[in-house]
Amino acid sequence: MLTETLHYGQDHVLQSVTITTLPQTRDTGYWVILIHGGAWRDPNQTATRYLSGAASILTTSPIYTSTTLPRIAAFASIDYRLSPHPNHPQDRSTTNPREFREAKHPDHIHDVQRALAFLQQKYGFGERYILVGHSCGATLAFQSVMGLFRSTDSGGLSSPSPTAILGMAGIYDIRLLRDTYQGISIYQQFLEEAFGSDESVWDAVSPALVEGPSGVEGGWNAGRLAVLAHSSEDRLVDLKQRDVMRQALASWEKGHPRKDSTRVEILSIKGDHNDSWEKGDELARAIAFTLGKLDDE
């Protein structure tokens, strides 16, 4: 295995992607591309931390080495510019501009699109990849196939859509998340930091709300599988988010049938909000589940 960190942009140190290639399956397996969470702002949630636990389990555990691992060509984990965090303040006068965290939508999704375009240009795997996002990383994963963002700046390069998306504890309706936790001010705070105070913008970029050509399915013509993984023990993002996304995907398929429709699978995972990726086992299981469902087709 070869692991390296490459930069897909020069504006910020966080415009990087960490890649682990598995040469024995490079030409036939799927790329597993991860997008970390952290409410668009947590500097402690990074590409390498999100990747390390699950990748280690998938590449060493006997449960997966003979079944799942042969289906994987590489892992890639994307870092992207972050919004400011009150618990991690920075002094603009003494901080290198390339390290200053002040991202505002659409900076986050533009970085993800640029990273995907960079990976496609370098490795050329086409649609042979699955996007795996946790929390706001799941938001970004589904935003990446929304028609609204397909034509935005991605470094001047086009990027084929993924064959599957795995959303872990995802945020799919931003206003609903705030309303569900109305009494907890931190939700309003981090959503405004990322998207501003205009809630019509929140709705316009929420994957579960946008319909028609701008919506998820409107820009995801190649998608074969969506897996929505969530834990009933999650104290930060509740099951309403999973359910509203499932309804949105089902509604689109019903009104816009196509020959190769996108299947929606629900996966129950265990533990609190960050347990799946911090411990790695549930994230590894979800990735194996997703690849297994693709093999079943």
N, C-alpha and C positions, 0 to 999 in steps of 0.2 A: 504494500500500500504506500502511496505517496500523498502526503498532506502538505499543502502550501496555501498561503494567504495572498491574494492578488487584489489590486485596486481597479475598480471599474470607473472611478471618477477621481478627479484631482482637486475638487473643491473642499473636501473634508476628509479627515482621517477615517471616519466611519463609513466611507464609501468603499467597502471592501467585501470580499467573499472568501470564505475558507473552504477549500476543496480537498476531498480525499478520493482518489481514483483507485478502482479495483480493476487492473488491466485484464484479468482473465475473463471479464464479462463486459468489457468496455463497448463492444460493438453490438451486443444483443440485449443487455440489461437496461433497466430504467435508471435514470438519474433521480435521486431523492433530494429535493431542494427545500431547505428549511428556512422559515422566517420566524425569528423569535418575537416574543411579546414584550410586555413591560409598559403598557399604557402609553405607547408612543414616546416614552420619556425616560425610562429607568436605565441608567448607565451600567447597572449591575447585571442586566440581562444582555448577553452578548451572543454573537454567532457561535463562537467556540464553546461557550458554556452550554448552549442549547444543543449543539451537535454531539459533544463528547460522550455523554452517558449512553444515549440510545445507539450511537454508532459502535461504541465498544461492545455493547451487548449483542448487537446484530452480527458483529464480525467475530465474536469469540464463543458465544453461548451455543452449545450443541442443539438447543431447541431450534435455532435459526440457521446455523451454518450449512446444513444440508438441504434446507427448504427455501428460506427467504433470501439468503445471501447470494445464491447463484442468479437471482433475478435483478440484482443491483449492480449497476455499472460504476456508480460514484455517489458520494454525498457532497452536497454543497450547502453552505449555511451563510445567509446574507446578513451583513450589518448595514444599517441605513442611518441617515441623520436623525437625531432625536430632538424632541421639544425640551424646553427647560424643565428642571425638576427642583422644587423648593428645598428638598433635603440634600441636594447636591449643587449648591450655588456656584457660579463662576463669576470672576471679575473680568469684565470685558477689557479693561485697560491692561491687564497682565496675562490674559489668556491668548494663546495663538489663535487667530481667526479660523484656522483649519481644525481646531479642537472645540470651538465654542458651539454649544448646543442651543439652537434657537429655531429649529425646524418648525414649519407650519404647513398644514395641508396646502398644496399637494406634494410637498417635498418628500414625504415618506414613500408614497406610492411611486413617484417619479424615480426614486432611487431603486426601488424594487424592479421597476421596468428596465432601468438601465443595467442593473445586475443581470437580469435574465437575458437581455440582448447581448451583453458582454460574454456570457457563458455560451450562448448559441454561436456567436461569431468564432469563439476559440475552439469549441468542442463539437458543434454541429449535431446535436442529438435530436433536433426537431421536436416532435410531439412526444418523444419517448422519455417523459419525465412526469413525476408527481410533485405537486407543491404541498408542503406540510407547514401549516401555520398554527401557532399557539396564541390564543387570546386576540390581541390586536394584530398579531401576525396572521391569524386566520382571516381577519378583515382584509388585510393587504393581499392575501392569496386570492380571495374572491374578487377583490377590486381589480386585480391584474387581468382578469378576463372580462371585466365589464366594458361594454362598448364605449362608455364615457371616457375610459382611460386608454383604450387600445390605440388611439390616434395621437396621444400626447407624447411629449418629448421622451424618447428612450435612447438618446444618444444617436439618433438618426438611423437606427437599426430596427427592423421588424423582428418580433419574437413569436414563434409558433405557440399556440396555447397548449397547456398540459393535458395529458390523457386523463389524469385524476387530480382531485384536490382533497386533502385530508385536513379538516378543520378541527383543532383540539381546543375545547373550552372557548369557542370563538365568540366574537362580538359581531353581530350581523345587523342589528337595528340599534343605532347609537342613541336615539332619543328614548327608546324603550329601556335601554340600560340605565340611563339617568333617572327615568321615572320609577323604575323598579327599586332603585336605591335613593329615592328622593330625599330621605333624611340624612344622607351621608354626603357632606359637602365635597369630599375629595373627587367624587365622580364628575360633578359639574366643573370642578377645577381642571382636571386633566383633559376633559373633553374640549373645554374652551381653549386650553393651551395648544391642543393639537389642531382644532378646527375653527376656532373663533366662536363668537357668541351668537351668530346667525344660525338658528336651528334649521332653517330651510336648507342650509348647506349640509348639516348632519344627515337630513333625509336624502338628499341628492346623492350622497356617497355611501349610504347604507346598502350593502348587497341584498338584504332581504326586502327592501322597499322599492327598488328601481325596476320598472317594467319596460318592455319593448326593446328597441335596438340598443338602448343605453344600459340595459340590465345585464345580469350575470349571464344568463343563457343567450342573450342577444349577442354577446361577444365571445361565446365559448362553443363554437360550432363543432369543435373536435372533441369536446369533453365526453368521456364515457362513464365516469364514476365520480360521485361526490360522497365522501364519508364525513359524517358529523359525529364526532366523538365528544362525549361530555360525561362528567361525574355528578351524581346526585349529592355528593359531599362537597361540591364546589361552593365556597362561601363568598366568592367575589363576582362570579358571573353565573347566573342561575340558568336552569333548563329552559326558560322562556326563549332565550337566544337560539338554542338548538331548534326548538319547535317552530319558531317563526321562520327560520331559514329552510327547514324541511317543507313547510307549507308554501313558501315562495317558489322553491324548486319544483314542487309537485304542480303548482298552479301554472307555471310556465310550460311544463311538459304537456299538461292537459290542453292548453290553448294553442300550443305550437308544436304539434307532433312532428317528429322527423324519423327517418329510417333507423338511425343509430342513436336512440334517446339516451340521455344521461340518467344512469341509475343513481338512486339515493339510498345509502346505507346508514343505519344508526348503530353506533358502537358505544356501549356503556363502559366507562373506565372508572378507576378507583382513585380515591384520594382528593385532597384539596386542590385549589386552583393550579399551583405550580408544581405539585408533586410529580405529575407525569413526566415532565422533562428534567426536573432536578434529580430524581432517582433514576430516570431513564427507562425503567422497565415497561411502564404503560405506553410511553411514546414508541418504544420498540415494538410492542405488541400491536399498536395501532398501525404502524407502517407495514408490519407483516400481514395484518388483516387486509389492508388496502391492496397490497400486491397480490394476495391470495384471491381477492374478489376479481381482480383483473384477469388472473389466470383462469377463473371459472367461466369467463365469457366465451 
